[in-house]
């Protein structure tokens, strides 16, 4: 009996053990499956067609939720969009996303994209404040609001002083959002709004670590404060970085208001957050959106930023974006949609020389913003990093690669590349080095970008770098010293095209010339965060109110601020008209007639590099004629791209089916520049022949007094015959429109793959210029 009881007990225990193991196994398997599912989930932006919402739903939010729950019970909406687009963002597996895209009423399900940042003498260089053509501080300018999507803002600096500004514009509907280290009282009559958007970022990376970054509009990086104050910062006298660039720092539109939208974090700038910020900016009532960020390129109906920008432009808001820092490679542009104003970078006529003296008596000039204790006049031992390293990549002065005993007390030559320029100096300093010569390699050519180094340093161009290295390698005991040259003005030639500025052609639509224009983007002084030093390195404990940095990130807000000036002067102008004014008055040559130089090659640059040319704001305020464009013009452009009705709806939020009996042409988009794709073919007998005639149509609107404009054409491409009809346009009244056509005929094989020409209309006072770029395929 006892044995039987024991057997029953053993059996019960055995069954319990098996049950427990099964439960544990199920729990583990379920947990692993759930973890795996979470790991494979990604953020998607779901674009809905509101016209397809069933009447059974009380509102669109209920419809969004029902559509989402039909493919995933566990998924939640990150954002609901109802202005820029109709739809929402959420985390789904690829399979769930594919299933959702097949649901009725879904226009598209786009994967999240991660964008990156494109990182005061400017007003004087641009001619602002020197001409009666520039409107003074006025009530109309103080009504213009520039929305800046970036890393946030540091509100305490003087660049956001609101002295002299009147009440906040009645059109403003935004807020000053409180968060960590940021109060609602941080805003004022200058910085009228500040908000942050982190849900997409946190969905991908988890909750923000508030010990490393502020979950608020507070700028922990510096980039957002710099761009915002470049566009519309208040005038601050006595501004400088350690005494460099001393003067009055001011934005392009000093009386305009600023609204900051923080969309960029340590992990990047997420498209779901960017879209939410763009939607809020439009609803808030901004007049200009400035975005110094970019990512890859894709078709316009798959490009979240392009879609958001289109909706903003359709509501009268100019959107200015940086072209990217992918130069000098061809086809490296981002933000290429024709309704976006795409901005490349050039230099100012200002330099910060740092002189290198060698033991052989030769002297060279580089650039630096070092401000600490100078080196003595006596020469120091000079070594090449690659020869004092324990690494095959020692020439790059990366962390832990230098041998301190071979570096101590010496000046080290470091090659540029891989790690940041300022970090190289820190590595040299921490290894006992006393100075650094930062040597440009072939990739960087003669481009000189100034940095606030942590030790005496000079960045030198490739030719100078090669000469210094040759001396260091050939002399048995090479020596050198470095001395600062302060700030130098009146540098010629200027501007020159920055090597880093991204170049065309436009890989999405070659028939649209990009970038649109260039603006100052090299060694720009503007406001800075109090959270990090000027180098951004954690070991840099210096605090500054202004910093000098470079990138198309810096050129973009120049144009954003200038667009605000034009908007104030011409309040009824469309974004396309403002962009046209900036482009047709830009200059592409120096006084001697030569094209703006490209620092990457030392040769003249082309419209694929600078677009219409360098911005000229004084002339842009009175352009005479403009190339205007409406939503309908862009829809015809979509038809020329063979977009479907669904594709068009995704971008324009408009039901439109292209007329199959109508011939749409990309050349008919009313754009201020021309990009012409010509085809070549094999002729008879195997020789090269040409088979290309292309006709473009343009319409000009008179925004000045009655006048007659006459054509002037210059061409550097004799292999293409250019016929403009008519050659004279007479305008009897303001806002009158006149149309002309341009026929391009390739008459022979070109000497290269590209060619260029320039078309101008002039009434004797105004010159309305358009670059022409040819591309043979």
VOGU-3710 file (C-alpha; in Angstrom, 3 decimals, decimal comma):
1> xxxxxxxxxx> 0,000/0,000/0,000  2,793/2,379/0,928  4,606/1,456/-2,298  1,431/2,116/-4,296  1,016/5,497/-2,564  4,683/6,259/-3,265  4,200/5,288/-6,909  1,187/7,576/-7,152  3,143/10,366/-5,481  6,091/9,734/-7,790
11> xxxxxxxxxx> 3,744/9,730/-10,749  2,141/12,995/-9,606  5,553/14,528/-9,027  6,637/13,343/-12,450  3,570/14,814/-14,104  4,043/18,067/-12,219  7,673/18,173/-13,299  6,736/17,546/-16,927  4,010/20,200/-16,719  6,442/22,643/-15,180
21> xxxxxxxxxx> 9,016/21,929/-17,854  6,396/22,355/-20,558  5,316/25,690/-19,068  8,925/26,818/-18,750  9,617/25,648/-22,272  6,532/27,436/-23,576  7,411/30,608/-21,668  10,991/30,522/-22,922  9,955/29,773/-26,507  7,274/32,456/-26,372
31> xxxxxxxxxx> 9,737/34,953/-24,884  12,353/34,137/-27,517  9,753/34,378/-30,268  8,477/37,666/-28,876  12,043/38,990/-28,532  12,805/37,875/-32,088  9,625/39,528/-33,295  10,567/42,752/-31,543  14,053/42,556/-32,986  12,722/42,283/-36,545
41> xxxxxxxxxx> 10,232/45,111/-36,142  11,022/48,385/-37,838  9,352/51,764/-37,994  7,136/52,416/-41,008  5,250/55,517/-42,096  1,772/54,589/-43,297  0,133/56,959/-45,781  -3,682/56,744/-45,889  -6,151/57,899/-48,535  -8,780/59,835/-46,564
51> xxxxxxxxxx> -11,285/59,594/-49,398  -11,394/55,829/-48,805  -12,391/56,051/-45,110  -15,665/54,217/-44,518  -18,571/56,172/-43,025  -18,734/53,670/-40,163  -15,691/55,277/-38,541  -16,306/58,217/-36,228  -12,996/59,840/-37,108  -9,744/59,161/-38,928
61> xxxxxxxxxx> -7,932/58,115/-35,733  -10,377/55,239/-35,327  -9,764/54,264/-38,939  -5,982/54,396/-38,481  -6,225/52,217/-35,376  -8,521/49,680/-37,045  -6,227/49,386/-40,055  -3,221/48,870/-37,798  -4,930/46,285/-35,577  -5,938/44,307/-38,674
71> xxxxxxxxxx> -2,308/43,256/-39,088  -0,919/43,549/-35,546  -2,752/43,485/-32,252  0,338/44,559/-30,327  1,448/47,502/-32,484  0,800/51,067/-31,365  0,855/54,298/-33,302  4,005/56,370/-32,746  2,565/59,479/-34,423  -0,760/60,185/-36,099
81> xxxxxxxxxx> -0,413/62,611/-39,022  -3,260/64,729/-40,319  -1,703/67,789/-41,972  1,395/67,087/-44,033  0,019/63,624/-44,802  -2,912/61,546/-43,579  -1,634/58,489/-41,784  0,558/57,317/-38,936  3,902/55,778/-38,024  4,266/52,463/-36,205
91> xxxxxxxxxx> 6,584/49,510/-35,534  5,886/46,444/-37,684  7,617/43,366/-39,001  8,315/43,448/-42,746  5,597/40,836/-43,202  3,055/42,951/-41,313  4,043/46,018/-43,317  3,572/44,131/-46,578  0,159/42,896/-45,412  -0,885/46,397/-44,329
101> xxxxxxxxxx> 0,086/47,891/-47,694  -2,465/45,572/-49,336  -5,303/46,894/-47,181  -7,893/49,162/-48,847  -7,237/52,873/-48,375  -3,468/52,479/-47,897  -1,449/54,599/-50,313  1,992/53,500/-49,133  3,936/51,976/-46,257  7,391/53,563/-46,236
111> xxxxxxxxxx> 10,275/52,298/-44,075  11,788/54,769/-41,631  14,859/56,597/-42,933  17,591/57,936/-40,689  18,908/61,304/-41,852  22,091/63,001/-40,742  23,215/66,561/-40,138  25,162/68,299/-42,912  27,638/69,755/-40,866  29,076/86,904/-39,186
121> xxxxxxxxxx> 31,083/88,220/-41,704  28,514/86,599/-44,022  26,042/89,537/-44,136  28,793/91,963/-45,176  30,160/89,517/-47,752  26,649/89,167/-49,199  26,181/92,926/-49,374  23,530/93,170/-46,664  23,522/96,456/-44,794  25,445/98,197/-47,575
131> xxxxxxxxxx> 22,582/98,934/-49,921  19,329/100,838/-49,858  17,818/97,880/-51,714  17,772/95,879/-48,489  14,693/96,707/-46,421  15,494/98,013/-42,928  14,176/96,355/-39,808  10,474/96,578/-40,340  7,117/95,365/-39,128  6,784/93,156/-42,205
141> xxxxxxxxxx> 10,044/91,297/-41,490  9,143/90,774/-37,846  5,972/89,018/-39,036  8,026/86,351/-40,844  8,668/83,104/-38,940  11,557/80,774/-39,776  11,078/77,193/-38,592  14,366/75,331/-38,053  14,335/71,522/-37,895  17,593/70,478/-36,255
151> xxxxxxxxxx> 19,145/69,517/-32,881  17,187/72,066/-30,875  18,237/75,399/-29,450  20,219/77,017/-26,614  17,886/79,883/-25,722  20,075/81,831/-23,292  22,600/83,192/-25,805  22,431/86,821/-26,923  21,571/85,818/-30,490  18,038/85,192/-29,231
161> xxxxxxxxxx> 17,713/88,568/-27,504  14,272/90,010/-28,308  15,068/93,664/-27,550  13,233/95,939/-29,955  10,857/93,283/-31,245  7,123/93,821/-31,024  4,460/91,314/-29,999  4,604/87,762/-31,333  2,816/87,584/-34,716  -0,874/86,808/-34,441
171> xxxxxxxxxx> -0,419/84,093/-37,074  1,734/82,033/-34,686  -0,093/78,964/-33,336  2,853/77,070/-31,843  4,096/76,458/-28,311  7,195/76,545/-26,139  7,389/72,961/-24,900  8,886/72,272/-21,500  11,232/69,363/-20,877  14,514/68,511/-19,233
181> xxxxxxxxxx> 16,577/71,715/-18,759  14,013/73,677/-20,740  11,098/75,739/-19,427  8,162/77,263/-21,263  9,628/80,607/-20,201  12,781/79,845/-22,245  11,079/81,353/-25,292  10,573/85,065/-25,918  9,602/87,437/-28,714  12,616/86,285/-30,788
191> xxxxxxxxxx> 12,606/82,551/-30,111  8,820/82,292/-30,205  8,551/78,497/-30,163  10,524/75,370/-29,334  9,359/71,762/-29,483  10,931/68,315/-29,604  10,050/65,123/-31,481  11,611/61,911/-30,201  9,002/59,156/-30,499  10,506/57,682/-33,672
201> xxxxxxxxxx> 14,000/57,803/-32,218  12,878/56,169/-28,971  10,869/53,511/-30,825  14,086/52,434/-32,524  16,608/52,902/-29,683  14,552/52,775/-26,510  13,987/55,569/-23,985  16,335/58,533/-24,183  19,209/58,395/-21,709  18,708/61,778/-20,072
211> xxxxxxxxxx> 22,181/61,671/-18,588  23,618/62,075/-22,097  20,972/64,127/-23,935  18,049/66,338/-22,995  14,532/65,119/-23,716  13,457/68,646/-24,527  14,121/71,338/-27,148  17,468/71,977/-25,414  20,379/71,751/-27,876  23,094/69,425/-26,540
221> xxxxxxxxxx> 24,969/69,376/-29,850  25,324/72,976/-31,068  24,318/72,366/-34,684  20,717/73,548/-34,257  21,682/76,722/-32,397  24,246/77,509/-35,099  21,780/77,073/-37,985  18,962/78,958/-36,255  21,143/81,968/-35,456  22,638/81,955/-38,963
231> xxxxxxxxxx> 19,150/82,236/-40,440  17,615/84,786/-38,110  19,795/85,507/-35,084  19,694/88,952/-33,477  22,712/91,217/-33,958  25,390/90,739/-31,273  28,360/93,110/-31,224  31,795/91,946/-30,112  31,107/88,348/-31,140  34,009/86,000/-31,881
241> xxxxxxxxxx> 35,461/82,579/-31,228  38,514/83,137/-29,002  39,066/86,453/-30,773  38,788/84,994/-34,276  36,230/86,598/-36,658  35,681/89,453/-34,222  32,739/91,679/-35,140  28,956/91,808/-35,057  27,337/88,404/-35,474  23,883/88,573/-37,012
251> xxxxxxxxxx> 21,537/86,302/-38,864  20,390/86,971/-42,408  16,986/88,172/-41,186  17,658/89,739/-37,800  14,088/90,869/-37,221  12,429/87,590/-38,215  11,162/85,203/-35,543  12,596/81,744/-34,878  10,744/78,520/-34,106  12,928/75,520/-33,229
261> xxxxxxxxxx> 11,873/71,915/-33,830  14,277/69,354/-32,358  14,281/66,260/-34,577  17,927/65,161/-34,411  19,410/63,131/-31,570  22,591/61,212/-30,824  21,278/58,329/-32,947  20,367/60,506/-35,924  17,319/62,246/-37,360  14,400/59,864/-37,893
271> xxxxxxxxxx> 11,933/60,424/-40,718  8,877/59,744/-38,532  10,027/62,534/-36,188  10,908/64,845/-39,091  7,483/64,363/-40,649  5,764/65,071/-37,319  7,816/68,259/-36,915  7,073/69,419/-40,458  3,378/68,839/-39,851  3,538/70,873/-36,645
281> xxxxxxxxxx> 5,546/73,661/-38,275  2,932/74,034/-41,016  0,126/74,089/-38,466  2,063/76,557/-36,294  2,222/79,110/-39,100  5,895/79,264/-40,119  6,747/80,992/-43,424  10,089/79,290/-44,087  11,294/75,811/-43,121  15,070/75,362/-42,847
291> xxxxxxxxxx> 16,428/71,802/-42,758  20,176/71,215/-42,724  19,774/67,452/-42,842  19,792/64,802/-45,528  19,897/61,102/-46,262  19,777/58,951/-49,358  17,783/59,671/-52,479  14,701/57,899/-53,791  11,708/58,536/-56,006  9,686/61,487/-54,786
301> xxxxxxxxxx> 6,696/59,350/-53,768  9,014/57,276/-51,542  10,864/60,250/-50,035  9,325/61,337/-46,726  11,083/64,711/-46,639  10,124/65,440/-50,257  6,481/64,610/-49,522  6,441/66,738/-46,386  8,149/69,594/-48,229  5,616/69,424/-51,061
311> xxxxxxxxxx> 2,702/69,805/-48,657  4,456/72,750/-46,992  5,196/74,453/-50,322  1,575/73,892/-51,399  0,573/75,976/-48,374  2,937/78,808/-49,272  5,946/77,825/-47,133  9,417/77,858/-48,696  11,503/74,805/-47,760  15,287/75,191/-47,846
321> xxxxxxxxxx> 17,545/72,139/-47,486  21,273/71,486/-47,568  22,643/69,751/-50,657  24,883/67,448/-48,619  28,588/67,114/-47,820  29,337/64,324/-50,294  31,506/66,393/-52,638  33,504/66,454/-54,748  31,951/63,197/-56,008  29,544/63,628/-58,926
331> xxxxxxxxxx> 25,907/62,746/-58,261  26,307/63,064/-54,477  23,315/65,377/-53,930  20,430/64,874/-51,529  17,148/66,815/-51,246  16,739/67,080/-55,023  12,949/67,534/-55,338  12,230/70,586/-57,567  9,957/72,198/-54,961  12,817/72,166/-52,406
341> xxxxxxxxxx> 15,441/74,924/-52,503  18,687/72,917/-52,497  21,766/74,783/-51,257  25,466/74,026/-51,809  28,399/75,713/-50,065  31,048/78,273/-50,957  33,670/80,225/-49,031  33,792/83,759/-47,666  36,626/86,222/-48,283  37,877/85,515/-44,739
351> xxxxxxxxxx> 40,616/83,215/-43,562  42,298/82,153/-40,305  45,924/81,518/-41,287  48,293/79,382/-39,260  51,878/79,500/-40,472  54,263/76,547/-40,579  57,992/77,288/-40,579  60,404/74,451/-41,398  64,011/73,929/-40,466  65,052/74,301/-44,115
361> xxxxxxxxxx> 63,890/77,936/-44,051  60,693/77,414/-45,996  57,375/78,781/-44,744  53,872/77,617/-45,530  50,354/78,815/-44,705  47,535/76,647/-43,400  44,477/77,327/-41,266  43,545/76,954/-37,571  41,426/78,375/-34,747  43,773/77,341/-31,929
371> xxxxxxxxxx> 43,706/79,933/-29,146  45,822/78,539/-26,313  49,442/79,046/-25,353  51,537/79,457/-28,506  54,638/77,476/-29,318  57,980/79,158/-28,746  59,829/80,661/-31,686  62,415/77,908/-31,496  62,027/74,966/-33,865  60,796/71,611/-32,550
381> xxxxxxxxxx> 61,494/68,086/-33,820  59,083/67,089/-36,619  57,815/63,520/-37,156  55,337/61,811/-39,464  52,666/59,936/-37,521  53,024/56,835/-39,640  56,651/56,543/-38,472  55,897/56,871/-34,739  53,002/54,451/-34,529  52,279/50,855/-33,572
391> xxxxxxxxxx> 49,508/50,601/-36,194  49,309/50,261/-39,967  46,890/53,211/-39,914  49,112/55,262/-37,609  49,375/58,057/-40,173  45,750/58,968/-39,331  46,481/59,655/-35,628  43,611/57,552/-34,371  43,158/56,834/-30,674  45,839/54,562/-29,237
401> xxxxxxxxxx> 47,977/54,380/-32,392  50,865/56,726/-31,483  53,907/55,714/-29,404  54,267/58,382/-26,663  58,039/57,961/-26,273  58,491/58,784/-29,986  55,985/61,656/-29,988  56,754/63,532/-26,771  57,969/67,103/-27,294  57,509/66,982/-31,075
411> xxxxxxxxxx> 55,266/68,307/-33,817  53,409/65,454/-35,521  52,205/65,329/-39,142  48,803/63,571/-39,242  46,958/62,640/-42,435  43,331/63,745/-42,708  40,606/61,082/-42,825  38,676/58,470/-40,798  38,434/60,181/-37,384  37,573/63,829/-36,785
421> xxxxxxxxxx> 40,169/66,519/-37,424  40,095/67,801/-33,838  40,346/64,305/-32,392  43,654/63,811/-34,189  45,056/66,785/-32,325  43,783/65,401/-29,046  45,510/62,071/-29,761  48,784/63,895/-30,457  48,436/65,991/-27,295  47,585/62,996/-25,123
431> xxxxxxxxxx> 50,653/61,199/-26,505  52,906/64,069/-25,419  53,089/65,917/-28,735  53,343/69,707/-28,698  51,808/70,508/-32,074  50,141/69,016/-35,154  50,271/69,616/-38,875  47,058/68,193/-40,345  47,854/67,099/-43,890  45,222/66,987/-46,601
441> xxxxxxxxxx> 45,438/63,923/-48,828  44,361/63,650/-52,461  40,753/63,120/-51,387  40,596/66,563/-49,732  42,873/68,474/-52,102  43,287/72,135/-51,205  40,148/72,437/-49,058  40,960/74,156/-45,736  38,436/73,902/-42,907  39,247/75,722/-39,663
451> xxxxxxxxxx> 38,948/73,973/-36,283  39,343/75,116/-32,672  42,141/72,636/-31,968  43,246/71,682/-28,468  46,949/72,185/-29,280  48,902/74,372/-31,714  47,954/73,084/-35,155  47,730/74,009/-38,816  45,650/72,289/-41,504  47,423/72,459/-44,871
461> xxxxxxxxxx> 46,380/71,642/-48,424  47,650/68,614/-50,293  50,432/70,395/-52,179  51,803/71,977/-49,005  51,369/68,692/-47,142  53,415/66,847/-49,754  56,204/69,449/-49,513  56,309/69,223/-45,709  56,338/65,411/-45,807  59,140/65,377/-48,372
471> xxxxxxxxxx> 61,205/67,557/-46,047  60,377/65,373/-43,029  61,365/62,208/-44,916  64,572/63,570/-46,468  66,100/65,601/-43,639  67,870/63,533/-40,939  66,679/65,895/-38,196  63,574/67,732/-39,453  62,219/70,581/-37,354  59,275/72,972/-37,509
481> xxxxxxxxxx> 57,115/75,422/-35,587  53,543/76,740/-35,919  52,300/80,305/-35,411  48,804/81,817/-35,582  48,005/84,546/-38,091  44,708/85,701/-36,554  41,864/86,728/-38,871  42,507/87,784/-42,456  39,889/89,574/-44,597  39,758/90,328/-48,309
491> xxxxxxxxxx> 40,935/86,878/-49,392  40,841/86,428/-53,175  39,464/84,768/-55,142  36,186/84,480/-53,285  33,882/82,786/-53,177  35,240/79,420/-54,215  33,203/76,231/-54,231  33,792/74,074/-51,127  35,230/70,649/-51,917  32,744/68,962/-49,578
501> xxxxxxxxxx> 29,692/70,563/-51,237  27,658/67,813/-52,944  27,501/67,897/-56,730  25,092/67,075/-59,513  23,877/65,723/-61,758  20,503/65,005/-60,192  20,295/61,208/-60,148  16,530/61,131/-59,550  15,515/63,505/-62,356  18,480/64,570/-64,532
511> xxxxxxxxxx> 16,211/67,129/-66,248  16,104/69,212/-63,038  19,417/70,959/-62,353  20,591/70,680/-58,752  21,877/72,184/-56,508  19,837/75,335/-57,027  22,542/77,702/-55,796  25,375/78,061/-53,292  25,808/80,288/-50,223  28,494/80,784/-47,544
521> xxxxxxxxxx> 29,151/77,483/-45,788  32,844/77,435/-44,857  34,146/78,698/-41,483  30,882/80,378/-40,461  30,581/82,145/-37,090  27,204/81,757/-35,348  25,642/80,943/-31,976  26,579/77,814/-30,031  25,319/75,582/-27,248  26,567/75,771/-23,685
531> xxxxxxxxxx> 26,483/71,983/-23,403  29,698/71,167/-25,291  32,915/72,874/-26,292  33,601/74,157/-29,792  35,106/70,835/-30,939  32,212/68,740/-29,648  34,676/66,395/-27,939  33,770/65,293/-24,412  37,271/66,205/-23,263  36,846/69,788/-24,530
541> xxxxxxxxxx> 35,700/71,696/-21,444  35,817/75,147/-23,062  32,501/77,015/-23,234  31,723/79,526/-25,960  28,699/81,523/-27,100  29,795/81,437/-30,752  31,513/78,809/-32,843  33,014/78,591/-36,325  32,035/75,473/-38,290  31,568/74,409/-41,901
551> xxxxxxxxxx> 29,180/72,416/-44,071  26,197/72,774/-46,367  24,381/72,807/-43,018  25,728/76,346/-42,699  24,883/77,474/-46,247  21,271/76,289/-46,031  20,199/78,682/-43,211  21,826/81,583/-45,073  19,328/81,012/-47,871  16,496/80,348/-45,403
561> xxxxxxxxxx> 17,093/83,733/-43,801  17,395/85,475/-47,173  14,116/83,861/-48,235  12,565/85,409/-45,114  13,846/88,836/-46,237  12,258/88,405/-49,658  9,019/87,120/-48,123  8,847/90,243/-45,960  9,400/92,496/-48,976  6,984/90,559/-51,225
571> xxxxxxxxxx> 4,417/88,980/-48,973  2,234/87,631/-51,786  5,049/85,781/-53,570  4,910/81,993/-53,762  7,820/79,784/-52,629  8,655/79,161/-56,301  8,775/82,909/-57,011  11,100/83,495/-54,032  13,374/80,657/-55,141  13,374/82,022/-58,686
581> xxxxxxxxxx> 14,425/85,470/-57,427  17,327/83,927/-55,519  18,425/81,809/-58,490  18,071/84,188/-61,452  20,035/86,929/-59,703  22,851/84,640/-58,487  26,319/85,086/-59,969  28,567/82,332/-61,312  31,620/84,313/-62,413  34,196/86,677/-60,981
591> xxxxxxxxxx> 34,717/90,181/-62,313  37,181/88,810/-64,870  34,460/86,610/-66,367  35,904/83,314/-65,137  33,635/80,786/-63,433  33,786/80,409/-59,646  36,723/78,127/-58,833  36,330/74,653/-57,375  38,753/74,268/-54,453  38,768/70,500/-55,000
601> xxxxxxxxxx> 40,354/70,794/-58,444  41,636/74,361/-58,660  39,675/74,592/-61,909  36,494/76,526/-62,785  33,352/74,882/-61,422  30,194/74,223/-63,429  26,406/74,479/-62,981  26,439/70,840/-61,823  28,470/72,145/-58,864  26,929/75,558/-58,098
611> xxxxxxxxxx> 23,539/75,467/-59,847  22,531/79,014/-60,733  25,538/80,397/-58,862  26,282/82,191/-55,601  23,375/83,923/-53,899  23,131/87,721/-54,308  20,423/88,918/-51,891  20,443/92,591/-52,851  19,618/91,744/-56,467  17,145/89,024/-55,396
621> xxxxxxxxxx> 14,931/91,623/-53,703  14,268/93,167/-57,127  14,619/90,408/-59,749  12,410/91,996/-62,434  10,962/88,666/-63,610  10,324/85,331/-61,891  9,629/81,769/-62,942  6,575/80,915/-60,870  5,169/77,421/-60,336  1,995/76,086/-58,745
631> xxxxxxxxxx> 0,838/72,702/-57,501  -0,642/72,059/-60,952  2,778/72,607/-62,551  4,280/69,980/-60,277  1,431/67,567/-61,004  2,152/67,892/-64,731  5,772/67,179/-63,833  4,631/63,957/-62,108  2,717/62,997/-65,244  5,905/63,498/-67,272
641> xxxxxxxxxx> 7,558/61,046/-64,845  4,745/58,563/-65,648  3,482/58,610/-62,072  0,221/56,820/-61,403  -2,804/58,441/-59,775  -1,817/56,701/-56,537  1,755/58,025/-56,771  0,452/61,566/-57,266  -1,980/61,214/-54,369  0,855/60,194/-52,051
651> xxxxxxxxxx> 2,745/63,403/-52,753  0,076/65,989/-53,537  -2,889/64,646/-51,562  -4,902/65,310/-54,687  -6,955/63,014/-56,906  -5,526/63,365/-60,395  -5,219/61,019/-63,336  -2,842/62,015/-66,104  -4,459/62,530/-69,501  -3,286/59,674/-71,720
661> xxxxxxxxxx> -3,925/61,769/-74,832  -1,699/64,607/-73,625  2,066/64,684/-74,066  3,758/65,703/-70,825  7,366/66,879/-70,845  9,897/67,225/-68,037  11,253/70,203/-69,958  8,027/72,104/-69,386  8,412/72,381/-65,607  8,703/76,133/-65,101
671> xxxxxxxxxx> 12,126/75,948/-63,461  14,647/78,837/-63,312  17,457/76,646/-64,699  17,819/74,151/-67,538  19,215/70,636/-67,442  19,084/68,962/-70,830  19,651/65,249/-71,395  20,826/64,510/-74,921  21,200/61,066/-76,426  23,988/59,828/-78,633
681> xxxxxxxxxx> 23,760/56,909/-81,020  25,910/54,985/-83,444  25,744/56,388/-86,940  26,055/54,526/-90,233  29,197/52,565/-90,733  29,691/52,264/-86,964  30,692/55,899/-86,550  29,327/58,055/-83,771  26,203/59,986/-84,587  23,711/62,203/-82,819
691> xxxxxxxxxx> 19,944/61,897/-82,613  18,697/64,514/-80,237  16,428/67,522/-80,372  14,791/68,670/-77,136  12,298/71,505/-76,659  11,713/73,248/-73,320  8,989/75,763/-72,454  9,220/78,491/-69,813  6,897/81,241/-68,556  8,124/84,474/-66,962
701> xxxxxxxxxx> 6,045/86,686/-64,671  6,762/90,402/-64,442  7,207/91,551/-60,831  8,530/94,999/-61,691  7,594/97,987/-63,797  6,488/97,644/-67,457  9,531/96,829/-69,578  10,846/94,982/-72,598  13,377/92,237/-71,972  15,796/91,106/-74,654
711> xxxxxxxxxx> 17,578/87,798/-74,931  21,310/87,246/-74,518  22,822/83,796/-74,955  26,354/82,536/-74,330  27,415/78,949/-74,967  30,536/76,925/-74,337  29,065/73,969/-76,235  29,223/74,492/-80,002  27,977/70,954/-80,605  24,487/72,029/-79,463
721> xxxxxxxxxx> 22,451/74,571/-81,419  20,176/76,668/-79,191  17,091/78,433/-80,596  15,006/80,722/-78,337  11,619/81,966/-79,555  10,772/84,823/-79,222  13,946/86,773/-78,520  12,117/89,710/-76,949  9,423/89,818/-74,248  7,378/92,975/-73,549
731> xxxxxxxxxx> 5,456/93,373/-70,306  2,843/96,124/-70,019  1,860/95,554/-66,393  2,838/93,873/-63,141  2,205/90,122/-62,895  1,763/89,813/-66,665  3,044/86,471/-67,976  4,959/85,730/-71,170  5,998/82,309/-72,513  9,035/81,355/-74,571
741> xxxxxxxxxx> 10,505/78,119/-75,911  14,060/76,871/-76,172  14,978/74,202/-78,705  18,250/72,328/-78,179  19,624/70,407/-81,160  22,780/68,337/-80,917  24,539/68,881/-84,251  27,695/66,881/-83,595  29,370/64,727/-81,005  30,513/66,646/-77,906
751> xxxxxxxxxx> 34,103/66,678/-76,749  33,004/65,391/-73,334  29,947/64,094/-71,498  28,817/67,520/-70,275  28,362/70,977/-71,786  27,171/74,359/-70,581  25,516/77,568/-71,708  23,842/80,590/-70,128  20,583/82,333/-71,020  19,727/85,865/-69,892
761> xxxxxxxxxx> 16,821/88,260/-70,236  17,542/91,941/-69,523  15,653/95,230/-69,648  18,820/97,237/-69,022  18,235/97,310/-65,247  17,507/93,716/-64,345  19,343/90,615/-65,506  17,332/87,391/-65,262  19,847/84,587/-65,720  19,464/80,837/-66,167
771> xxxxxxx> 22,260/78,255/-66,368  21,998/75,512/-68,975  23,672/72,163/-68,404  23,905/69,424/-71,046  24,362/65,797/-70,202  24,932/63,186/-72,906  23,685/59,676/-72,244
//
